[in-house]
Amino acid sequence: MNKPILILVLLLNFLYANGQKNPLDQSKIKEDLNEILADLSNRYVYLEEKNVDLNCIRTYYTKQIEKLQTEEETVLFFEYLLDEFYDSHLILNTNRKSSFRLFSPVYVSFQNEKVVITDVWQTQIQALEHHILGAEIKKVNGVDFDQAIEEFPTHCSNKKSPRVREWIANKLLAGRYNQPRILTLRLINQKTINLDLDKISYKNKDSRLLTVESRDGIGIISINNSLGNNNLVAEFDKSLDSLADTRALILDLRNTVDGGNSYVARGIMSRFISETKPYQRHLEKEKYGNNPLVERSWVEYVNPRGKQYIKPVVVLVGRWTGSMGEGLAIGFEGMQRAEIVGTEMERLAGEMSGFSFKHQSFGYRLSTARLFHVNGTPREAYVPGNYVKQTTVKKDESLEKALKLINK
């Protein structure tokens, strides 16, 4: 082969190889965009109350397709689209280094137009140098916090809405996997400090599904973010049996941030009742093609199983009690089988269903049914009757409240 032909062959191979590295087909992305928008329109059960303009989303994101150059940008494209609904339960089943995390070790609320730290993950954080509860967040990574909210990569939700702003504020604290999370805080003593969320010291992670202890005849079972592990049911049975002689039980659900499944939840609740009990209500909306929308509702029950624990029960919850953890809390109360102690939970709304794209290698999850306490309260709006406002991280105020309730 002569030299000019050899150079031409090598050039063609190079161009072909590089073309294969970036095989983005914009028509396929547009097809998948239409698919997810159709699923949101027909299956997302909270669409109406979110008051997000689907036409705005369709127009804006259609225009963004031509700018996509990499697979990671495509993932973020769909991630940001779901973020338009300010619903932490709507997620892709994949992420990339520049994706946003799902949660932070601190939670903020808007108070008198200020962004204030109201909750700290006390059960998991080892120690904090400063008292940060009540602190106002002024900046994140050197950017004014109000500006950071405005620059959050959503474009069709109303960033003036208090609900939307609070959701975005906590998403900014969750931060991207590949970026720092350095907060500039004004403490309640008016001192200004910087807090690096990625340098917070955590307690040693417990690899066990649950931990068990006994205090003054009171059993304490703490679930270690394992409500999605079916093996937890057998472990829970063994632990509960070992506490059969205790005078009361505390079930700690404050580290169930990733949620779980109803098999595990029903397996746990079934050990505390002697007859079949309702534990939550469901409401689903069905619509096919241009046919009318039809609602379907039902009540889910728990059947008794094994030897029953009949002593008093207190369930501990907090901002890091998520999804099925929230279902357990309202279930125990709905069955009139426990007192619930703590703060608001993660407020992850609805029952999830999985969906697949036609062309992408990943899928997504949407809430397709509403979930309610048996008394009709939406699960995401539930607040414990035994509310504990967190004022310190130096002691466990919710646990102290639970012990006082039992000792009454």
N, C-alpha and C positions, 0 to 999 in steps of 0.2 A: 504494500500500500504506500503510495507516494505521500509526501509530507502534507500538501494542502488538503488532501482527502482525509488524512488522519486527524488533522486539526479540526476539520468540519465535523467528523464523527464525535470527537471528544466534546466539542461545543454543544452538539445536539444532545449528547448524554447528560451534560451538565444542566442544560436547560430543562430537560425532562425530569431529572432528579429533583431540581429545585421546585419545579411545578408540583411534584408529588408531595413535597414537604408541606405545602400550603394549599390543600385541595378544597378551600372554602367555596362552596357552591351557594351563592346568595339566593338563588331561587328556592333551594331547599330550606334555608334559614327562614325565608319568608313564609314558606309552607308551614314550618313548625310554629312560627309566630301566629299564624292564623289558627292553628290547632289549639295552642294554649289559650288564646283569646276566646275561642269557642267554648273551651272547657270552663274558663272563668265565668263566662256569660251564662252557661247552662247548668253548671254543677257547683260553683262556689256559693255556698249557702248564705254567706254574709255580704254578698255583693251590694245589695241595695243600701244597707246601712253604712257601708264604707263611703258611699257617695263619691266614687272615683269615676271620672269621665273615660269610659272605654274608647270613645272616638279619639280623644286626646292621646291615649296610649297607642292606639293603632297608628295614628298619623305620625307621632313622634318616633316610635320605635321602627316603623317602616323606613323612615328617612335615615336611621342610624345603621341599617344593614349594610349599605354600601361602604361604610367606614370600617367595617370589621375586617381584620387581617389575620387574626390568629384564633386558635381554638380557645385559648384563655379569654380573649375578648368576647367570644361567643357565649361562654359560660356566664361572664359578668353581665352581658346583654340581657340574658334571661333572669339572672339574679336580681338585677335592678328593676326589671319589669315587675317581679313579684313584690319587691319592696314598695312599689307604688301603693300597695294595699295596707301598709303599716300593720301587718299581721305576722307575728313571729312564728306562727304555725305554717305559713306558706313558705316552703323551701324547695330548692333543688336537692336531689339526692347525691350531689357532688359539690366540690368546692375547689378553688385554686388558691395559690399563695396570696393573691390580691383580693380574695373574697373577704367579706365581713364575717367575723365570728358570730355565734348565736347569742352569747350572753357575756356579761361582765361580772366581776366580784363585788361591784357596788351598783346600787340602783338610785336613779335620780328622779325627782318630781319637780314640777313647776309650782312655786309658791311666791305669790306677789310678784309675778313676772320674772322671778329669779329661778335659776336651775340649781336645786339644792339636793345634796346627798341625804336620802332618807333611810336607806337600808344598806347594811354591810353583811356579807356572807360570813357571819360570825362562827358558824360551825366548821368552816373550812380554813379560815384565815388564822395564821399562827399568832401574829402580833402586828400592831401598827404603831409607828412612832408618834403620830399625832392623832388627836380626837377629830375625826373628819365628819362625823354625823352632824348635819346642819350646815356643813360648809357649802358655800356658793361656788359653782364652777365658772371661772372667768374665761379660761382658754383651754384648748386641746391642741397639743403639739405646736404651741405658739400662736395659734389662730383664735381670734375672738370666737367665743362659743356660739353666739348668735349667727356670726358669719359662717361658721362650720355647718350649722343647721341649714342655712340657705344654700350652701354648696354641696350638700348631700345629694348623691346622684339619682334623685327622682325628680320628675318634671310635671306630673299630672295630678298629684295629691296636693291638698291645700296646706302649705307649711305654716299658715297663720293659725290653723286649728290647734287648740291646746292638746288634743289627743295625738295628732300627727306629730307635733313638736316634741312631746314627751317620748314618743316611740323613737323618733330619730335621735333624740338626745341619748337615749340608752343604747341605740345602735352605734353611735359614735364612741361611746365608752367601751362597747364590745370591740370595736376597731377592726382593722384589717390584720390578717395573719402576718403580713410582711412589713408592717409599719409599727412604730412605737405608739404608746398610749400615755403620754405625759400630760397630766392635768395641772393647770394653775388654779389653786384653790384659795379662797378667802375664808379662813376658819371663823368660827363664831366669836373668837377673841380678837377678830379683825387682822390677825397675822396672815400674810400671804406666803404660801409654800408651793413647791412643785411636788407632785406625787406621780411616780412611774408605776402604773398598774401592773406592768410586767415584772417588777421587782418586789412585789408584795410576797411575803413569806407565807407559804401554805403549810398546813399540818401534813404529816406523812400520809400519803394516800394509802388507804386500807384496801387491799386486793380482795378481801372477803366480801361476799354478797351482802352480808349484814353483820352487825356487831351486837353483842348482848351483854348486859350488866344488870346488877341488882343493887338497889339502894334502900336500906331500911324496909325491906320486904316489898319493894316496888320494882317490878321488872321494867327494863328499858330495852327496846329493840330499835336499832337505827338501821335504816335501809341505805346501803352505800351505792346509790345511783344504779340500781340493778333491777328495776321493775320490768325491764325488757328481757330479762334472762329467765327462761322457764324453770331453770333449776332452783330458783329462789323459793318456789313453793315448798319443795321438800326441805330446804334449809330452814325455812320459816316454821314448818311443822316441828322440826326437831327443837328449835329454839323455844317455841311456845310451850312445848311439852316440858322442857326443862324449867319453865317458870310457872308450872301449874299450881304451886303452893304459894305464890305471891299474892298479896292482897289487892294489887292493882297493876295495870300495865300502861306504859307510855310507848306509843309507836311514833318514832321520829321520821318524818318524811321531808325534812328540810334539805336533804341532799338527793333529790330525785329529779334533777334539772333536765335530764334527757327523756323523761317520761317512761313509757313502757307499754304493756299490752293488758287487755282485759282478762286473759287467762290467769295471769299472775295476780291481778287485783281481786278477782273473784275467789281465787285460791286462798288468799289471805282473809278476806271478809267472811268466807264460809266457815271459819273456825270460831266465830263469835256469835252465831245465831242458832236457835233451836228449831226455827221454822223458816220457810221460804219468805224472803223479804225483798221489796223493791229497793233499788239503790240509785238508779238514774233514769231520766227520760230522754228520748231521742226525737228529733223532728227532722225529716228529710223532705226536700222538694224535688220532684221528678218532672222533666220536660223532654219530650222527644220531637225533634223537627219543629214544625209550626203548630203542634198540638198544645192544648191548654196545660198550664202548670198545675200539678196535683200534689198536695202535701200528704205525707205519711208519717204517723207518729206511733211510738210504742214505748212501753216501760220495760226496762231490763231488770231481771231478778237475780238474787243470789240464793242458792240452795245450801242448807247446812251440810257440813262435811267433818267427819272425824270427831274427836272429843272436843266439846265446846269449852272455851274459856269464858266463864260467867262473871268474873270480877269486873270492877269499873275499868274503863279504858279512856285514855286521853291521847289525841292525835296532835302532833306538832307540825305546823306548816309555816311556809314563808315564801319570799320572792323567788326562791330556787326550788320550789315544789312545782313540778311541771306536768301538764298533760294527764297521764294516768295517775300520777301522784295527786293531782287535783280531783280526779275521779274517785280515788280512794277516800279522800277527805269528805267530799259531799256524800259519798256512799255510806260511810260510817255514821254520819249525822242523820242521813235519810232513814237508815235502819234503826235510828234511836239507840245506837249502840256505843257512841263515844261523844265526849266533849272535844271540840276542836279549838286549839289554842294557837295564836300566832298573828301574822299579818296577812295582807293580800298575797295571793300566790302568783305564779307566772302569768296567769290569765291567758293561757293558750286555748283559743276558742275552737270548739267543734271536734267532730270525729273525722279522722283523716282517711283519704283514699289515695292510692298511688296511680300515676298516669305516666305514659311513655310518649316520647316524641317519635315521629316517624323516621327522622333522619339523624338525630343526635344520639350519642352513646349513653346519655343520662336521662333521667326523668324528673318528675316533680310531684309534690304532694299538695292537695287542696282539701279544705274542710268541706265535706259534702253533707254533713248532718249536724244540727245544733244539739248541744247537750245541756241538760238541766238537772238541778237538784230535784228531788221528788216533790218539793213544795213549789216548784215552778221557777225558782231563781236560775237564771242562766249561769252555767258553771263559771264562766269568765268574770261574772260580776259578784261572785260569792265572797263574802268577808266573814271571818270567824266571829262568832258571838263573844268569845273570850279574846278580845283584841289586845295585842301587846305592842305598844309603840316602842321601837328600839331607841334607846338613849345611850347605850354604851356597848363596846365590844369586849369589855373586861370581865363581864359575867354573862351567863346565859339567862336572860330575862324570861324567855318563853318557857324554858325548863323549870325555872323557879315558880312561874305561874301554874304550871301543870302540877307540880308537887303540892302547892298550896291547895289547889282544887281537890286533889285526892285526900289530903290530910284533913279537909273539912269534915 
